Amino acid sequence: MTTRTFEKRRIGQTALEVTTLGLGAATLSGSFRPVPPEQARATVLHAIDSGITYVDTAPHYGFGRSEHFVGDALRERPGKAVLSTKVGRLMKAERNAFDHGTEFVDPFPFRRVYDYSYDGIMRSHEDSLQRLGLSHVDILYVHDLGAGTHGVEGNKPYWEQFTTGGGYRALRELRESGAVSAIGLGVNEWQVLMQAFELGDWDVFMLAGRYTLLEQTSLSPFMETCIKRKASVVVAGPFNSGILVGGDTFDYKKAPDEVVARVRTIEGVCREFGVPLPAAALQFPLTHPAVCNVVPGPRSPEELDGILAWWDAKIPDELWTTLAAKGLLAAGTPVPGGGTA
C-alpha cells in the first residue's frame, strides 16, 4: 500500500497537527444502510495506512457503535491518529425495542439522553474512553448544541446547562488537566459558534455543510472571527449530504430545485476544466486559512480509495476564479493565489 504524504495543519494554537484530509466515522456506524463491523474497522485501518492522521467519531453515531469500531482499529495502530469524539448525549441502556427516530441501522441498544451540564460532559468523556478502549482522546467537541437540533425554545435549557450549569467549565478543566488537548463544538449551524465565542476562546470547531463549494454562508462573520481568535475549523459534510457527489439530497433532505440547478451550473464549470465535481468539492474548503481539515465519511475501503482519487486530482486555479467570476462563490471567499471572490 502506498502511504501518501499529506499537508498537515495545526489545530488552533495547540501542539496538535492533522493531515488536511480526515476520516469521519458516522457512516461507519450504519447510517441509512448497514456497515458490517469488519468493514468499519478495515476502513479506519485503511485510512491510517494511507497516511490520514485524523479520525472523528461520536457517541451519537450508532449509539456507541462508531466509537466501538473506531477504538478497535486504533488499538491496532497506536499513536498513528489524532482522535476526536463528542459530548452532549449520554447513552442509557434499553432492553426493549423502541423507535429511535434516527438514520442509524441496527444501532446499539441505548437511548440518547441530552446532557450538556458539568456532570454530563464529564460522564460522557469517561463513557467514550470505555467504548473506545483507549485512555485518551485528543479533541472533544460539544455535539449538536443549538437551535438546529433542539429548536429555538428547546435549546434554551441546554444552553443554560452548558453555560451556568458548568458544561463549559468541564471542558476547560479537561483541557487544563491534559485529559484532552483541544476543545470545540461540532454542529451544523455557525450561529451557535458565534455565541460560543462570547464564552471564551476555543481551539477548533467542526462545522458541517456551511462552508462548502455549494454554500459559504459561514464566511462572515464566523470564519473571519476564527481567524481573529485563532480557532481552527474542521469542515464536515463537504458534499452537502450527497448533492455534490451525484446524490439528490441536501442537508439530509431531498434537494430543492434551486439547489439542484446551482449544482448543475457548478458541475458545468468543473467539466470545462476536466475536474470531477466531487474532487472540487473535497478540495475547495482548504482554500480558507481557518480550515485545517476536511472530513468526508466513506463506508468502505473502496469508497475511501475513490475519495483519495478525488483528493489527488489536479485542479487549476482558473477553475476557482471562473466560479468566482460567475458569482458561484460568495463575495470574499478566498481562492488560490491569495485573492478573493
Secondary structure, 3 states (H helix, E strand, C coil): CCCCCCCEEECCCCCCEEECECEECCHHHCECCCCCHHHHHHHHHHHHHCCCCEEECCCCHHHHHHHHHHHHHHCCCCCCCEEEEEECEEEEECCCCCCCCCCECCCCCEEEEECCCHHHHHHHHHHHHHHHCCCCCCEEEEECCCHHHHCHHHHHHHHHHHHCCCHHHHHHHHHHHCCCCEEEEEECCCHHHHHHHCCCCCCEEEEECCCCCCCCCCHHHHHHHHHHHCCEEEEECCCHHHHHHCCCEECCEECCHHHHHHHHHHHHHHHHCCCCHHHHHHHHHHHCCCEEEEECCCCCHHHHHHHHHHHHCCCCHHHHHHHHHCCCCCCCCECCCCCEC
